[in-house]
């Protein structure tokens, strides 16, 4: 204040109405002795102006930040086309800083070919806001694909906006390559491929699908898949398609029939997926169609064969169950793999006992040795041999091989011996390889007993002498032996007559010998004088042994 000059300052006061800013001018007032007697203050409220200036500064900083960090290239030109400023993305892509760009002929550097540069200048002059792709040379000397748009403002200034589209170009190239691969795959696929819009109409089909259904491309593009689907298969197909479109399922696969152009049905395996837009809206369906007619025919043949085989198996099971002979089967090593119930009855064994060579242990030792020797000889005859020019094939030799019947004896757990005769034939696979043996077992115990009896009868008659009593004794003894062990045969000669008693004597369960007269058995037989043979079983266990 001593200088006498007015002073300007900003005064900030906190008032009841809020914070206030004032622009103040301080004027000193001097006394007669030239000292400052007072200060005259003139103040103006600048609170609103400062708020506006602050907002403008913030907006400027905000716009500058957006300008600097915008992920696209930005350049400002004045009304006469001179470059004013560029952003960081512009500097990164083209390689020049803003100060360097202001010192060079930028269009000549970026577009050295005059005709091409003229096209760029014409595009800039239009400034219509549309995007144009140009190959632009950067500071390092190589060119990049940049898409430019120029916008003219109301004051004549322009903003140039650029995008490095190398990634877009690469994506477009990849998309074209992908589309080309899809087209090649679609057209050359070994299966039918079809695209259909949501109303079921075909809009793209390949040649293989045309061959499957018998229509050409033009004919199919005027039809829907409803029209060529077999009526019996259409409801299921439509139900799956509806679930696919509303998003209940991501895809589906079914076996169905198309009706070919000639009216014949053709079986296919249909796999369908839905193609959606980037917004998730359904656009069209893509289907892969495989002709499975041959497979279906094979399955039908197999089913018939299976049914036939099942019928044969049932017949075989019935035959083996009710056959009056035993039936058995072995593997190539000679182990029994199957026997029927009759075989078990003849051998006196259960099926469980047959396994683990239990049937061999049930044979008499001498019969097993004989059977094993026969089987070894048969195995050598059935073994594959080195073929000569005129020799029959192994399969033919196997088929022609005859296995002769073999007789052997089983010993049951109770010691009972039963005779059996086995007949067998070799089993071979489709290549003629020996697989085992199948055969039958016949119970010949009754025949063997009859043969023994016949032998005894022949022996008895061959030993006849001139003595009738001796011959009668031989006959009655023979009869007793034929009827069983522990039998007593009674014969008497009385008054020159020969009494030969023939028959068997049985007692009831409540018969009590103590109540009978001693010698009653013989007495009644002799008195009756019949032609029946009287046999007393287990004679030594009865009291008759003392009286008779």
Secondary structure in CASP SS format (residue, H / E / C, confidence):
PFRMAT SS
TARGET T0000
AUTHOR 0000-0000-0000
METHOD secondary structure of the structure
MODEL  1
X C 1.00
X C 1.00
X C 1.00
X C 1.00
X C 1.00
X C 1.00
X E 1.00
X E 1.00
X E 1.00
X E 1.00
X E 1.00
X E 1.00
X E 1.00
X E 1.00
X E 1.00
X C 1.00
X C 1.00
X E 1.00
X E 1.00
X E 1.00
X E 1.00
X E 1.00
X E 1.00
X E 1.00
X E 1.00
X E 1.00
X E 1.00
X E 1.00
X E 1.00
X E 1.00
X C 1.00
X C 1.00
X C 1.00
X C 1.00
X C 1.00
X E 1.00
X E 1.00
X E 1.00
X E 1.00
X E 1.00
X E 1.00
X E 1.00
X E 1.00
X E 1.00
X E 1.00
X C 1.00
X H 1.00
X H 1.00
X H 1.00
X H 1.00
X H 1.00
X H 1.00
X H 1.00
X H 1.00
X H 1.00
X H 1.00
X H 1.00
X H 1.00
X H 1.00
X H 1.00
X H 1.00
X H 1.00
X H 1.00
X H 1.00
X H 1.00
X H 1.00
X H 1.00
X H 1.00
X H 1.00
X C 1.00
X C 1.00
X C 1.00
X E 1.00
X E 1.00
X E 1.00
X E 1.00
X E 1.00
X C 1.00
X C 1.00
X C 1.00
X C 1.00
X C 1.00
X E 1.00
X E 1.00
X E 1.00
X E 1.00
X C 1.00
X H 1.00
X H 1.00
X H 1.00
X H 1.00
X H 1.00
X H 1.00
X H 1.00
X C 1.00
X C 1.00
X C 1.00
X H 1.00
X H 1.00
X H 1.00
X H 1.00
X C 1.00
X C 1.00
X C 1.00
X C 1.00
X H 1.00
X H 1.00
X H 1.00
X H 1.00
X H 1.00
X C 1.00
X C 1.00
X C 1.00
X H 1.00
X H 1.00
X H 1.00
X H 1.00
X H 1.00
X H 1.00
X H 1.00
X H 1.00
X H 1.00
X H 1.00
X H 1.00
X H 1.00
X H 1.00
X C 1.00
X E 1.00
X C 1.00
X C 1.00
X C 1.00
X E 1.00
X E 1.00
X E 1.00
X E 1.00
X E 1.00
X E 1.00
X C 1.00
X C 1.00
X C 1.00
X C 1.00
X C 1.00
X E 1.00
X E 1.00
X E 1.00
X E 1.00
X E 1.00
X E 1.00
X E 1.00
X E 1.00
X E 1.00
X E 1.00
X C 1.00
X C 1.00
X C 1.00
X C 1.00
X C 1.00
X E 1.00
X E 1.00
X E 1.00
X E 1.00
X E 1.00
X E 1.00
X E 1.00
X C 1.00
X H 1.00
X H 1.00
X H 1.00
X H 1.00
X H 1.00
X H 1.00
X H 1.00
X H 1.00
X H 1.00
X H 1.00
X H 1.00
X H 1.00
X H 1.00
X H 1.00
X H 1.00
X H 1.00
X H 1.00
X H 1.00
X H 1.00
X H 1.00
X H 1.00
X H 1.00
X H 1.00
X C 1.00
X C 1.00
X C 1.00
X E 1.00
X E 1.00
X E 1.00
X E 1.00
X E 1.00
X E 1.00
X C 1.00
X C 1.00
X C 1.00
X E 1.00
X E 1.00
X E 1.00
X E 1.00
X E 1.00
X C 1.00
X H 1.00
X H 1.00
X H 1.00
X H 1.00
X H 1.00
X H 1.00
X H 1.00
X C 1.00
X C 1.00
X C 1.00
X H 1.00
X H 1.00
X H 1.00
X H 1.00
X C 1.00
X C 1.00
X C 1.00
X E 1.00
X H 1.00
X H 1.00
X H 1.00
X H 1.00
X E 1.00
X C 1.00
X H 1.00
X H 1.00
X H 1.00
X H 1.00
X H 1.00
X H 1.00
X H 1.00
X H 1.00
X H 1.00
X H 1.00
X H 1.00
X H 1.00
X H 1.00
X H 1.00
X H 1.00
X C 1.00
X C 1.00
X C 1.00
X C 1.00
X C 1.00
X E 1.00
X E 1.00
X E 1.00
X E 1.00
X E 1.00
X E 1.00
X E 1.00
X E 1.00
X E 1.00
X C 1.00
X C 1.00
X C 1.00
X C 1.00
X C 1.00
X E 1.00
X E 1.00
X E 1.00
X E 1.00
X E 1.00
X E 1.00
X E 1.00
X E 1.00
X E 1.00
X E 1.00
X E 1.00
X E 1.00
X C 1.00
X C 1.00
X C 1.00
X C 1.00
X C 1.00
X E 1.00
X E 1.00
X E 1.00
X E 1.00
X E 1.00
X E 1.00
X E 1.00
X E 1.00
X E 1.00
X E 1.00
X C 1.00
X H 1.00
X H 1.00
X H 1.00
X H 1.00
X H 1.00
X H 1.00
X H 1.00
X H 1.00
X H 1.00
X H 1.00
X H 1.00
X H 1.00
X H 1.00
X H 1.00
X H 1.00
X H 1.00
X H 1.00
X H 1.00
X H 1.00
X H 1.00
X H 1.00
X H 1.00
X H 1.00
X H 1.00
X H 1.00
X H 1.00
X H 1.00
X H 1.00
X H 1.00
X H 1.00
X C 1.00
X C 1.00
X C 1.00
X E 1.00
X E 1.00
X E 1.00
X E 1.00
X E 1.00
X C 1.00
X C 1.00
X C 1.00
X C 1.00
X C 1.00
X E 1.00
X E 1.00
X E 1.00
X E 1.00
X C 1.00
X H 1.00
X H 1.00
X H 1.00
X H 1.00
X H 1.00
X H 1.00
X H 1.00
X C 1.00
X C 1.00
X C 1.00
X H 1.00
X H 1.00
X H 1.00
X H 1.00
X C 1.00
X C 1.00
X C 1.00
X H 1.00
X H 1.00
X H 1.00
X H 1.00
X C 1.00
X E 1.00
X C 1.00
X H 1.00
X H 1.00
X H 1.00
X H 1.00
X H 1.00
X H 1.00
X H 1.00
X H 1.00
X H 1.00
X H 1.00
X H 1.00
X H 1.00
X H 1.00
X H 1.00
X H 1.00
X H 1.00
X H 1.00
X H 1.00
X C 1.00
X C 1.00
X C 1.00
X C 1.00
X C 1.00
X C 1.00
X C 1.00
X C 1.00
X C 1.00
X C 1.00
X C 1.00
X H 1.00
X H 1.00
X H 1.00
X H 1.00
X H 1.00
X H 1.00
X H 1.00
X C 1.00
X C 1.00
X C 1.00
X C 1.00
X C 1.00
X E 1.00
X E 1.00
X E 1.00
X E 1.00
X E 1.00
X E 1.00
X C 1.00
X C 1.00
X C 1.00
X C 1.00
X C 1.00
X E 1.00
X E 1.00
X E 1.00
X E 1.00
X E 1.00
X E 1.00
X E 1.00
X E 1.00
X E 1.00
X E 1.00
X E 1.00
X E 1.00
X C 1.00
X C 1.00
X C 1.00
X C 1.00
X C 1.00
X E 1.00
X E 1.00
X E 1.00
X E 1.00
X E 1.00
X E 1.00
X E 1.00
X E 1.00
X E 1.00
X E 1.00
X C 1.00
X H 1.00
X H 1.00
X H 1.00
X H 1.00
X H 1.00
X H 1.00
X H 1.00
X H 1.00
X H 1.00
X H 1.00
X H 1.00
X H 1.00
X H 1.00
X H 1.00
X H 1.00
X H 1.00
X H 1.00
X H 1.00
X C 1.00
X C 1.00
X C 1.00
X C 1.00
X C 1.00
X H 1.00
X H 1.00
X H 1.00
X H 1.00
X H 1.00
X H 1.00
X H 1.00
X H 1.00
X H 1.00
X H 1.00
X H 1.00
X H 1.00
X H 1.00
X H 1.00
X H 1.00
X H 1.00
X C 1.00
X C 1.00
X C 1.00
X E 1.00
X E 1.00
X E 1.00
X C 1.00
X E 1.00
X E 1.00
X E 1.00
X E 1.00
X C 1.00
X C 1.00
X E 1.00
X E 1.00
X E 1.00
X E 1.00
X C 1.00
X E 1.00
X C 1.00
X C 1.00
X C 1.00
X C 1.00
X C 1.00
X C 1.00
X C 1.00
X C 1.00
X C 1.00
X C 1.00
X H 1.00
X H 1.00
X H 1.00
X C 1.00
X C 1.00
X C 1.00
X C 1.00
X H 1.00
X H 1.00
X H 1.00
X H 1.00
X H 1.00
X H 1.00
X H 1.00
X H 1.00
X H 1.00
X C 1.00
X C 1.00
X C 1.00
X C 1.00
X E 1.00
X C 1.00
X E 1.00
X E 1.00
X E 1.00
X C 1.00
X H 1.00
X H 1.00
X H 1.00
X C 1.00
X C 1.00
X H 1.00
X H 1.00
X H 1.00
X H 1.00
X C 1.00
END
